């Protein structure tokens, strides 16, 4: 029996069934598109919240940003502690190294440098491009952070230090800083 040979009543019932199926499919399409739009808005809000909460951590993946107080420096194999009444403060923000000695005195008030790091190497590498004090000087070094302690080993020589040990001629120095927590 062909479709055209079916009684009219069956055709109507079939047409009603098709209409019902089509309207259900339309409803589902609309529901899914509304769900997708709602999900998209929720996901965008969650992404925004995630970026807002973790932006400080993402911006400073190295952990260097902040203020540090020098505990001691090592040169020529000897530890030299900061003299009483003198403070050497290091502030690192937005790839800028700013070392300040207080009270300041001629030729010894610190220096400012742009810094670049390479955290993929072991130990982590740091380069300081001095912009004030003795501009044009480049310090190549390594660093590590353990808790609230920053250790930097740096030199003006062509080869980068590989260990946190100062040289006997003081061409390689080690500096140890403690994070200032406000």
N, C-alpha and C positions, 0 to 999 in steps of 0.2 A: 504494500500500500504506500502510495506517495503522499507527500505532505498536502498537496492540493486535494487529495481524495479524503482527507480526514474530515470528520464532521466539524462544523463551525465552532461548536462548543469546545472541542478539544483545542482548536486553534487559539481561541480566546484564553483558555486556561494556560496554554503554552506561552502565549504572548504575555499574560500576567506574570508567569514564572520568569520569563526573560526580563520583564520590567523590574521585577523584584530583585533579580540577580544584578542587573545593571545599577539600580539605585543602591544596593548594598555595596557593590564595588566602588561606586562614586564616594559613598560615605567612608569606606575604608581608605581610599586615596586621600580624601580630605583629612581624615584623622591622622594618617601617617605623615602628611605634609605639615599638619599642625604640630604633631609630635616632633618632627625633625626641626622645625623652627624653634619650638620650645627647648629642645635639647641643645640646639646651636647657641641660644641665648645663655642657657645655664653653663655650657662649656666655656663660652667667652668670659663669663663672670668668674668662673673657677680659675681660668688662666690668668685673668687680671689679678685676682686675689693671691694666687701663687707668686706671680711676679712682684707684687707689692710686698709680700711677706719676706721673700727670699732675695730681693734685689740687692740688699747689702752684702749678702754672702756671695752672690754671683759676681758683683762688681769687684770684690776683693778675694778672688780665689786663692791668691798667694798667702793671705793672712798678714801681709806686711803693713797695710794701712793702719794708722794710729800714731800714738805718741810713745816714745821709748826713752828711758833714762840709762845712760851708760853706767855699767857696773865697773868694768875694767877694760883695759886694752893690753894686748900682748905684743911686744916687739922685741926682736933679738932674743927670743926664748924666755923673756922675763915678763911677769905680770906687772902692770902699772895701774894702780887704783886711782880713781879720781880724787884729787886733793880736797881736803875739807874746805868748805866754803865755795867750791866751784861746782857747777852743774853743767853737764853736757846732755842736751836734749835733742833727740832725733824725732822729727815728724815726717811721716810718709803719707802723702795724699795725692791721688790722681797722677801717679808715676813721677812724683817730685820728692826728692830726698832733701830735707832741710835740717842741717845740723847746726845747733846754736850753743855757744859756750857762754855761760853767765857766771860772774860778771865778765863782760867782754874786755879784751885787751888787744893792743896792736898785733896784727898778723896771727891772731889766734881766736877769732870770733866764730869759727865754724865755716861751713860752706853749703852751697846749694847745687843740686845736680838733677838732671833728668835720669830716670832709671829704667832699665829694661831687664826683664827676668826670663829665664828659660826653665820652667818647672818640669820639663820632660827629661832632663838630665839628672844624674845622681852623682854627686850632690847637686842641689838646685843652683843655677847660675844667676849672677847679678852683674850688670854693667852700670857704672855711674859715669855720666858725661857732665863734668863739672861746668857750671855756668856762672858761679861767683866764687870769690876767694882766689883760686888759681884757674881761671877759665881755660878751657881747652884740654885740661887734664882728663884722662880716661882711666878709671879704676876698673879692672876686671876682677871678679871675685866669685865666691860661692857663699851660700847662706843656708841656715836651717833654723826652724822655729820648733822649740820644744816647750809646750805649755805657754808660759808668759815670758820666755827667754828667747831672744834673737841673737844668733851668733853669725858674724860676718867675717870672712877672711878675704882680704883684697890686696891687690898689688897694682903698681903702675907698669910693671914689666909686660912684655909681649905675651908670655905664657900665663894662663890662668892657674891659680892654685888648685890642687886636687884634694888637699886635706886641710883641716883646721889647725895648722901649725905655722907659727911665725918663723921667719928666716933669721939667721944669726946677724945678717947685715941690715936688718929692719926694712928690707925691700918688700917683705910680705908681713902684713899686720893682721891680727885677729882682734875684733871688737865684740864685746858681749854687752847686750842691752837687756833691760827689764821693762816690760810693758807697763805704762802708766795707766792705771785703772781709776777712773773718776768716780 
